[in-house]
Amino acid sequence: MNKPMPESDPLEALRPLRRTAPPDFTKRVMDALPQEPDLPLTRALRHLWPERSRWFLPALAGAAAMLLLSTFLAPRSSTSLDNRVTVHFEIHAPGAQTVELVGTFTDWQIGQLQLAGPDASGHWTAEVDLPAGRYEYGFLVDGRQWVADPRAEIRRNDGFGRENAVIEL
């Protein structure tokens, strides 16, 4: 029943139970292990990334989205690509019925630029996009009274007994 243990080597009785691994055992175990650690973040990103043959569609969609975002979210300046500047004109004329803006930018033509107003405090305003340059202008109140812009830093005699306001952009 029980084999008597030889006195020379106490582990001799266990040797028949010991087995050797097949020659390809190590290779099979290593091949069965994942090449990369399968972390939760890695798994999530793998599901988002397209197959190798279909990467160009998401890339194209992403590029189009970035182009649209950069177009609409880009900071806007008062100067556009063609060197135009938005200029705010304002005059206090509480009793006026109409106020027009006339100047070199309208070829001194009446009826081109009507100011909006008056507001509750009697101010008339207009915003005009003008190319960079030097302009002379004035306000025509009720079609008969010429008023140079009282806020203009530069004025010039027009040669007809009146003053024009000057703006340089």
C-alpha positions as CSV (number, residue, x, y, z in Angstrom):
1,M,0.0,0.0,0.0
2,N,2.2,2.7,1.2
3,K,5.7,2.6,-0.3
4,P,8.4,2.8,2.3
5,M,10.5,5.9,1.8
6,P,14.1,5.3,1.0
7,E,16.3,6.6,3.6
8,S,18.7,8.3,1.3
9,D,16.4,10.9,-0.3
10,P,13.1,11.8,1.5
11,L,11.7,13.5,-1.7
12,E,12.3,10.5,-3.8
13,A,8.7,9.3,-3.2
14,L,7.3,12.6,-4.7
15,R,9.3,12.4,-8.0
16,P,6.8,10.2,-9.8
17,L,4.1,12.9,-9.1
18,R,6.2,15.6,-10.7
19,R,5.5,16.2,-14.4
20,T,7.3,18.2,-16.9
21,A,5.6,20.9,-19.0
22,P,5.2,20.3,-22.7
23,P,8.0,22.0,-24.8
24,D,5.6,24.7,-26.2
25,F,3.9,25.5,-22.8
26,T,5.7,28.8,-22.3
27,K,4.9,30.0,-25.8
28,R,1.2,29.1,-25.4
29,V,0.9,30.9,-22.1
30,M,2.7,34.1,-23.4
31,D,0.5,34.1,-26.6
32,A,-2.6,33.8,-24.4
33,L,-1.7,37.0,-22.5
34,P,-3.0,40.3,-23.8
35,Q,-0.4,42.4,-25.7
36,E,-1.4,45.6,-23.9
37,P,-3.0,46.0,-20.5
38,D,-6.8,46.1,-20.9
39,L,-7.6,49.1,-18.7
40,P,-11.1,50.6,-18.6
41,L,-9.9,53.8,-20.3
42,T,-8.1,51.9,-23.0
43,R,-11.3,49.8,-23.7
44,A,-13.5,53.0,-23.9
45,L,-11.1,54.7,-26.3
46,R,-10.8,51.6,-28.4
47,H,-14.6,51.7,-29.0
48,L,-14.4,55.3,-30.0
49,W,-11.6,54.9,-32.5
50,P,-12.7,53.6,-35.9
51,E,-11.4,50.5,-37.6
52,R,-8.1,51.0,-39.5
53,S,-9.8,51.2,-42.9
54,R,-12.4,53.8,-41.8
55,W,-10.3,56.5,-40.0
56,F,-10.7,59.1,-42.7
57,L,-14.5,59.7,-42.2
58,P,-14.2,60.8,-38.5
59,A,-11.1,62.7,-39.3
60,L,-12.9,64.6,-42.1
61,A,-15.9,65.3,-39.9
62,G,-13.6,66.6,-37.1
63,A,-11.7,68.8,-39.5
64,A,-15.0,70.3,-40.8
65,A,-16.3,70.9,-37.3
66,M,-13.1,72.6,-36.3
67,L,-13.3,74.8,-39.4
68,L,-16.9,75.8,-38.6
69,L,-16.0,76.5,-35.0
70,S,-13.0,78.6,-35.8
71,T,-15.1,80.6,-38.3
72,F,-17.9,81.4,-35.9
73,L,-16.1,81.6,-32.7
74,A,-13.1,83.6,-33.9
75,P,-12.8,87.0,-32.2
76,R,-14.4,89.7,-34.2
77,S,-12.7,93.0,-34.6
78,S,-14.1,96.3,-35.8
79,T,-11.8,96.0,-38.8
80,S,-12.8,93.4,-41.4
81,L,-10.7,91.8,-44.0
82,D,-11.2,94.7,-46.5
83,N,-10.0,97.3,-43.9
84,R,-13.4,98.6,-43.1
85,V,-14.0,100.1,-39.7
86,T,-17.4,100.5,-38.0
87,V,-17.7,104.1,-36.8
88,H,-20.4,105.3,-34.4
89,F,-21.8,108.8,-35.1
90,E,-23.9,110.6,-32.5
91,I,-25.3,114.1,-32.0
92,H,-27.6,115.6,-29.4
93,A,-30.5,117.4,-31.2
94,P,-33.6,116.9,-29.0
95,G,-35.9,119.2,-31.0
96,A,-35.0,117.9,-34.4
97,Q,-37.4,116.0,-36.7
98,T,-34.6,114.5,-38.9
99,V,-30.8,114.3,-38.8
100,E,-28.7,113.2,-41.7
101,L,-25.0,112.3,-41.9
102,V,-23.3,113.9,-44.9
103,G,-19.6,113.8,-45.8
104,T,-16.9,112.8,-48.2
105,F,-18.0,109.2,-47.8
106,T,-21.4,110.0,-49.3
107,D,-20.0,112.4,-51.9
108,W,-21.8,115.1,-49.9
109,Q,-25.1,113.8,-51.2
110,I,-28.2,114.4,-49.0
111,G,-30.6,111.6,-48.2
112,Q,-27.9,108.8,-48.1
113,L,-27.5,108.3,-44.3
114,Q,-30.4,109.0,-41.9
115,L,-29.6,108.9,-38.2
116,A,-31.9,106.9,-35.9
117,G,-33.5,108.8,-33.1
118,P,-34.1,110.7,-31.1
119,D,-33.8,108.6,-28.0
120,A,-35.3,109.7,-24.7
121,S,-32.5,112.1,-24.1
122,G,-32.5,113.6,-27.6
123,H,-29.6,111.7,-29.1
124,W,-29.5,110.6,-32.7
125,T,-27.1,107.8,-33.8
126,A,-25.8,105.9,-36.7
127,E,-23.1,103.3,-37.3
128,V,-21.3,103.3,-40.6
129,D,-18.7,100.9,-42.0
130,L,-16.0,102.9,-43.7
131,P,-12.7,101.9,-45.3
132,A,-9.6,103.2,-43.6
133,G,-8.9,106.8,-44.6
134,R,-9.5,110.5,-43.8
135,Y,-13.1,111.8,-44.0
136,E,-14.8,115.1,-43.6
137,Y,-18.4,115.2,-42.5
138,G,-21.2,117.0,-40.7
139,F,-24.8,116.6,-39.6
140,L,-27.8,118.2,-41.5
141,V,-30.5,118.8,-39.0
142,D,-34.1,119.1,-40.4
143,G,-32.7,119.5,-43.9
144,R,-31.5,123.1,-43.3
145,Q,-29.0,123.5,-40.4
146,W,-25.4,122.3,-40.9
147,V,-23.7,121.1,-37.6
148,A,-20.2,120.0,-37.4
149,D,-19.8,117.1,-35.0
150,P,-19.2,118.7,-31.5
151,R,-17.3,115.6,-30.3
152,A,-14.8,115.7,-33.2
153,E,-11.2,116.4,-32.2
154,I,-10.3,117.8,-35.7
155,R,-12.3,120.4,-37.6
156,R,-11.6,122.1,-40.9
157,N,-13.0,125.2,-42.6
158,D,-14.9,124.1,-45.7
159,G,-14.4,127.4,-47.6
160,F,-18.1,128.3,-47.5
161,G,-18.2,129.7,-44.0
162,R,-18.9,126.4,-42.2
163,E,-16.8,123.9,-40.5
164,N,-16.5,120.2,-41.2
165,A,-15.6,117.5,-38.7
166,V,-12.6,115.4,-39.7
167,I,-12.2,111.7,-38.8
168,E,-9.1,109.6,-39.6
169,L,-9.4,105.8,-39.6
